[in-house]
Amino acid sequence: MKGYKAPSFQDRAAASLQAKEKALAKLKAAPQPDAAELAERGVRRAEREAAASAKAALARQARDDKQRLAEEKRAAAKADKMKAEQPKRTEAELKAARDARYAARKSRK
């Protein structure tokens, strides 16, 4: 029985060249699509791109709406916090405000 003989560089290069030529011949032998098929492919590609852009627009709109709602909630929470932090008015301040409203009403008549 013979031992294993490792292929030389020239053997490997020749095998590679043969494989490339075989693949190129197979590619050239494949039938070429006609103009109608190419046009149909273009239409399908345009439809896919339109669907993808519509989907992206919907996702962008949903993301923007979600962000806007979150900002509105933060603003409302901040307003509530500011309102809760306002100091309570004393009886004297309430009476002074009531008297000012009464005096303004009397001066209009």
Helices and strands as residue ranges (DSSP letters): H 9-29, H 35-85, H 91-108
